[in-house]
Structure formats: structure tokens, C-alpha cells
Amino acid sequence: MLRCLFGGGGGGGGNGGGSPKKADNFLLLKKHDVTLKIKEGDYDGARRALLNERAKARVKDADDYLPLHLSLMAKAPERLVLLLIDSYEPALAERDPSGRLPIHILSSDPECLLSYLQLVLSHSPPSCLTEKDANGDLPLHQTIRHRCPTETSLALLQAHGGGLQTAQTETGDNEGNLALHLALRHGAEDRLVCAILKAYPDAIRVFNNRKDLPIHRAALFNANLAILKALVYEGSLAVADAQGNLPIHLFFMQLRGGRPNDDVMQFFLEDNPGSIGRLNNNRCTPLQILEKYYEQLEKYRY
């Protein structure tokens, strides 16, 4: 009798004593939680919740992501991104749990639309272009490393004029690679290589931590003759890398047993005729490197 008077009903009392209230609280939270709606893909709902309370733009989720970080990762509609920026512009200079600024998130996505990146770039502080992520990459480095469209890399490089162009092209990653080293390593289009060279001509003289000049990278990764010529300075074709390889050794390595291009061979030998007999640290001349690949091919011919 007393239990009935005090509302402590039998076996069903546990369900009636708290769960409905918790469920109501969850529904109320979901209605106004911007980060949850972004994760669910309810971008219109996120926008409505944000318009109801702009301060939600600065509230992180349980994993320490801001709504702007989440929206960029999810490629949310531009109008939501703009509203998030307008509501809390300092988010453009805040890092996510992986150490990325919003511009880093977009620069590492080869499928990111140029217009989308330009939207965020136009509102970001210029200094974001010279900020490194946790791996030591500038946004420009990321676009090259992830093989983003050339227009994406050029948009970053040309965003704020000469001073920042130089800063982006003379800054190395954690391995000492400049944007030029990376562009040659990852097969960037010639127009991007030329734009980097224009911004920082002395990049052709800079070694990375592996003691590679840009000409070494170009020779190993099959740059065309015009690019090879653009990377040469007096004496550079006689400079060996850490393994004792001249650019001509590296050129023969990338041939994989194929026939050398006559024009490229002439280019190397006219500048440094003795290089054809130069031994690297493995006691191989350029021709011996090529012969080793032929030997390997012979093993699998039959």
C-alpha cells in the first residue's frame, strides 16, 4: 500500500523512474547538437541548430573535433561551412586531434573541389599556408604528396602573393624536402614545377636530408628533358647523393632495363663526359646499373 502511495510500483517501476526522461534528454540534445547532425549527414538540421544558437560552432564533440573540422571532412554543403566560419571564425586557426588545420584537411583530399578549397582559403588567415601539420607538411606539400589536381596546388601557391610564395617553396618537410623535391618525386605537372621554380629559383641548389638535389629526384623519377635542364646549375651533374649516385646513375635506375633516351643521354654526357664511368657506393657505373636490370629480365624471360 505504501509503495503505491509513494509511486514506487512493482517490476515496471525501473522503466518509469528514469529511462523516458533520459530518452527525452537525448532527443533534446540531438535536436540542438550541431556535431551530431553533421556526423549523421543532416546538414539542414545542423544549420537550423546553428542559427538557433551560434555558440554551438565552438562546441567540440567527444573526440575533440570542432563542427568546422567535421563539416570539411564530410564535404558538407558550402552554405553550412560559411555559416560555421561566420559563427566562429577562430576555428580556421584551430587544429583537430590529428594536428590539422581546416586548410590541411582539404589539402590532403585529392577529390576536394577547387571552389570548396578556395572558399575556406579566402577566409583563412594567410599564415595558415606556412603552418605544418603533425607530419611536417605545409598545405602545399600535402596537395603534391596526395596528387591533388594541379589547380589546387597553384591556388595555394598563388593565394597571397610573392612573400608567401617564397615561404611555401623554401620551407622543407620533416625530411628536408622542399615543394620542388616533392613535385619531382610525385610526378607533378610541368606547370606546377615551373611555378615553384619561379617562386624560389634557388631551390635547385637545396639538398634534402638524404643529400638529394632536385636534379637527383628528377633523374630518378623520369622528369622530361626540359625539366632536367631547368634544374641544372654549374657542377650539379657531378654531385653525388648519399649512395654515391650521380644524376646519370639515377636516370639509368629508373629505366628498369629500357633503352635510354638519346637526347637525355646527350644532355648528361655533354655536361659531364666522365660520369659514364663513375662508380657509385655499390661499385656500379651507370651502364652496369642498366646491365643488372637486363640480367634480371633474362631470369624471367622463359
N, C-alpha and C positions, 0 to 999 in steps of 0.2 A: 504494500500500500504506500509506504513512504517512498519507495523507488518511483512509483507512478507520480506522486506529488512533486518530486524534485526533478522529473524529466529524465531519469536515468534508465529508460526502458531496457528490456532484455537484450537478447543477442544482437538486435539490429541497432543498439544504441551507439556502437562504434562508428558506423557509417554516417549516422545522423549527427555525430558530435563534432565533425571537423572536415571531412573529405569534401562535401559540397562547397564549403567555404574556400578551401584550398583551390578547388577547381575554378571557382568564381574569380579568385585572385589571379590564377594563371591566365584565364581568359582576358581579364582586365589588363594584365601585363602584356599579353600578346597583342592586344589592341593598340597599345601605345609604344611597344618596343620596336624601334627602327631597325636595330641589328638583326633581330629575329625575322622580321619581314623581308629584309634583303636576302638573308640566307634561304628563305622559302621562295624567293623569286616574286614576292608580292610587292613590286616596285611602286605601284599606285598607292597601296596601303602604307608603305614606308613614307611616301611623300605626304600623304594626308596626316600621318602621325607627326611628321616633322613640322608641317605647317601649324599643327596644333600646339607644338612645343619645340621651338628651335633649339633649345638647350640639349635636346636629345642627340644632336650632331656631335657632341663632345663626349658622349657616354660610350665607353668601350664594352665589348662583350666579355664573356668569361675567359676568353683566350687572349685578351688584351688587344683586339683589333678595333679600330675606330670604324664607324659606319662608312666613311670615305674609303678606307682600305678595302672593306668588304665589297663595296659597290664597284670599285675598279677591278677587283679580282673576278667579280661576276659579270663584268661588262654591262652593268646596269644602264638604263637609258640616260642620255646626256642631261635631260632636264632634272633628274634626281641628283646627278653628280653636281650640277650647277647649284642646286638648292643646298646641298651639303656644304659646298665651298662657301656659299653666301652666308650660311648659318654659322660656320666655324672655319674661317679661313686658315687659322694656325694649323689645321690638320695637314695642310700641304707640306709642312715642315716637321711633321711627326712621323716617327718610324713605327713599322709594325713589329710583331715579335721576331721576325726574321731579319730585322735591321734594315728594312727597305722603306724609303720614302715613297709617296704615291707615284712620283715620276719613275722610280725604279720598277715598280710593279708593271707599269705599261711598257717600259723599255725592254723588258725581258720577255715580252709576248709577241712572237712573230706574226700573230693574227690580229693584233690590235690595229684598228683603223687609224689612218693618219689624222683624220679630223678629231678623233677621240683624244689622241695624244696631244694635239695642238690645243684642244680645249683646256686640258689640265696644265699644259706648259704655259699658256697665256696668263694663267692666274698664279702660277708658282713663282716664288722669288728667284731671280737669276742665279743666286748662289746654289740652288739645287742641282745645277748642271755640273758643279765641281764637287758634289758630295759623293762619297763612295758608299757602296752597300757593304754588308758584312764580309763579302768575298773580295773586297778591294776594287770593285768595278765602278766606274762612273756610268751614268746612264748611256753615254755614247758607247762605251766599251760593251755594255750589255746588248745594245742593238746589233753590234757587229758579231759578238760571240754567239748570239742566238739567231743570226742570219735573218734579221728583220729586213723588210724592204728598204732599199737604198734611200727612198724619200724620208723614211723615219729617221735614219741616221743624219741625213742632211738637215732635217728640221731642227734637231738638237744642236748640231754644229753651227748652224747659221742663226739661231734664235735671237741672240743678243749682241751681235757684232763682234768686232775684231778681238777685244780683250778676252772675252770668254772663249772665243775660238782657239786662241793660243793656249789658254789654261786647260781646255779639254784635250788638246792634242799634245801637250808637253807633260801631262801627268801620266805616270805609269800605274799599272795594276800591281798586285802583290808580287808578281814575278818580274816586274820591271818592264812589262810590255806596254809600249805606247799604243795609241789608237792605230798608228801605222803598222806596227808589228801584227796587231790583231787582224787588221783588214787584209793583210797579205796572207796570214795564216788561214783565214776563214773564207777566202775566195770572194772578197768584196768586189763590186763593180769598179771598173777603172775610174769612173767619175767620182766615186767616193774617195778612192786613193788619191786622186789629183786634188780634191778639195782639202783633204788632210794635209797634203804636202804644201799647198798654198798657204794654209793657216800656220804651218810650222815647218818651214823648209829644212831647218837643221835636224829634223827627226831622222834623216838618213844617216846621221853620224852617231846615233844613240844606240848603245848596247843594252839588251835586256839582261836579266840575271844569269841567263845561260850563255852569255857572251855572243849573242846573235845580233848582228846588224839587220836592218830591214832587208838588205840585199840577200842575206842568208835565207831569210824567210821566203822571199820571193823566188829564189832559185829552187828551194826545196818544194814549194807548193805551186810551181808551174805558172808563175806570172808570165805575161806575154813580153815580147821584146821591148815594146815601148815603155812599159812599166819598169823593166830591168834597167833600161838606160836612164830613166828618171831617178833611180835610186843610187846611182854610182857617183862617187867623188874620187878624187885622185888617190890612188893606192888602195881603194876599198876592195877590189877584186883579189888583192893579195893578202887580205886579212882572214885569218883562220878563226873558227869558232872554238869552243872548249874541247871538242873532239879532234881538232886539227884539220877540220874540213874547210877548204876554200869554197866560195860560192859554186865553182865548177864541180867540185865533188858532190855537192848537194843537188845540183842540176842533174847529174848522172844518176843519183839515187832515185829521184822522182820519175825517171824514165821507165823503171821497172823492166829493163831489158829491151825497151823500144829503141827506135832509131832517133838519134839526136837531130834536132832541128838545125839545119846548116847555118841559118842566119844567127841563131843564138850561139852556136859554136864559134862562129867567126867573131862575134862580139866578145866572148870571153877570151879567146886566144889572141886577138889583136891587142887587147889591153895588157895581157899577162901571158906571153907565149910559153913561159916555163911552167905554168900551172898544170899542164897536161901530164907532167912527170912528177908532180909534188905528191909526197906520201902524207896521208893523214895519220892519226894515232894508231890506227889498225894496220898500218903499213900498206895501204892501198892507194894507188893512183886513181884518178877519175876513170880511166879506161878499165882498170881492174875491177872497180865497182860495177861497171856495166857488164863485164865478163862474168862476174859472180851471179848476176841475175840471169844471164844466159844459161849458166850451169844449172841453176835451179829449174829453169824452164825445161831443160833437157831431161831432168829426172822425171818429169811428169808428162813427157811427150807421148809415151806409149803406155 
